[in-house]
């Protein structure tokens, strides 16, 4: 059971802060992860600064929420996003990034995913979350399955990549 809404096992979640500008600049502009984030162009510091300045706005207004994932020492290791927030249908998309290889496979992503699922149900009143994951991203598929998401469909040859067309899986979790 999750007792503190923004802290669970190995991680805590917090909103974006102005001090996160350089961190976001590095993460968003690392072309090695663009394939999984569907990014095509780099982001300027100016655009990211505006994004951070607007991040205080309510999820009901912006239809999205980004939280920074921190480890036990309160060091940022990644981010988790709710997007395509639909309060009428009580659903949202979810995406997650644990940036550095050294921080992967430590349970941070699973803890953050479980925490946000709880938050989405208990605080936002959502009925379900979904994730779109490239079929070649075995680590993410395994993570979402481990956290109670079910493969509900596959969009054939949905993503274009340097390696060719890739199917995209749709995972859902009824909260």
N, C-alpha and C positions, 0 to 999 in steps of 0.2 A: 504494500500500500504506500502511496506517495503522500507524505504528510505536509511537506512544505511545497507550495505550488511551483516555485521556481528552482528547487534544489532536489536532486534525486541521485542517490548513490554516489557515483564518481564525478558528477557534473553539476553546474548551476547554469541558469540561463539569465541573460540580462539584455536590456534594450541597447541599441546603438548609442554610442557616445561620440562627441566630436573628436576625441583622441583616437578613434578607430579609423580615421581617414586613411592613414598610410597602410594599415592592415588591409582594408577593403581594396585599396589601390593595387596592392600586391596580389591579393586573391582574385579579384575580378579581371586582372590583366595577365594572368598566367595562362597562356594559350594552350598549355598541356591539359587543362581541365575544361576548355571551352566545349569540347564534344559532349560532355555530360551535362553542361549547364546551358546548352543551346545558345552560346554566345558567339557572335560573328565579328564584332569589332571591340577594340579596347575602350575603356571608360576613362574620361579625364578626371583629374582631381576636382575640378570645378563641378562636374555633374555629380560625382560621389559626395561632395560636400553638401550640395543641395539635397541629395537623397537623405543624408544623415539629418540635416536640418528639418526635413519634413517627416522624419520617422516617428516623431512624437504624436502624429495625428492618429486618430482612432481607426482600428481595423474596419469598422463599419463604414467609414468614409473612404479609406484608401483601398479596401478589399485585399490588403496584404499586411504581413507582419514578418519582420526579420528579427531574430534574436541571436546573440552571440553565445556560443557554447564555451564555457570555461571549465578547466580541469580542477583538481583538488586544490591547486595553488593559485586559483583564480587567474590563470594564464589562458588567453583565448586560443582555442584549438580549432574552431570552426564556426559554422553558422547553420541555423535551421530556419526555414521559411514556410509560412502559410501564404498561399496565393489563391487567386480566383475564388475568394471568400464569398459564399452565397448564403446569407442568413435565412432566406426564404426556404431554400431546399436543404438547409442545414448541412452544408458540405464545404470542403476546401481542398485544394491541392497542397502537397507537402514536398519539400525538397531539403536535402541536407548535404553539408560539406564538412568533412574533417580534412583540413588542408594538407598538413605535412605527413608524409609517410610514417614518420616516427610516432605519430599520435594515432595511427590507425590500428585496428585490431586490439584496442585496449578497453572496449566497451563504451567509449564516449558516445558514439553514434546511437547505439541501442538505448542507452540511458536517456539521451536527448529525445529520441523518437518516442519512447514510452512517456516521458514527461509532457511532451507536446500533445500526445494523444489524450492524456488525462486533462490537460488544460483546455483542449478543444471541446471535450465533452462537458467537463464540470463548469467552466467559466464562459465558454462561448456558446454552449448548448448545441454543438454540432452532432449530427447523426453519423457522419462518415467522413473519412479522409481518403484521398487517392494520390497515387504517385505514378508518374510516367518515367519508365526506366528503359534504357537501351538494352536489348536482349543480350548484348555482349558484355554487359556490366554485371558479371556474376556476383561480385562482392555486394553490390547494392541490392540485387534481387534476393540474395541470401539474408541480408540484414532485414529487409522489409518482411520477408516470410517469417523470420525468427521473431519479429515483433507483432505477429498476428495479422499481417496483411495477406490477402489472397489474390492470386493471379486471376483476373477476371476477363482478360482479353489481350489480344495481340494485334497491333496495327502493322501489317506487312510492308516491308521496305519503306518504313515511315521516315527514317532519318538518313540524311546523306552525310557520309563521312569520307575522309581521305582513303579509307579501306573499302569503300563501296557502300551500298545501301544496307541499312540495319533495321531489323524489326524493333518495334517499341512495345514493351509490355505495360499493361495498365494493372496496377495493384490497388486494391481497396481494403479498407478496414471499417467495418461497422462498429461504431463506438458503443 
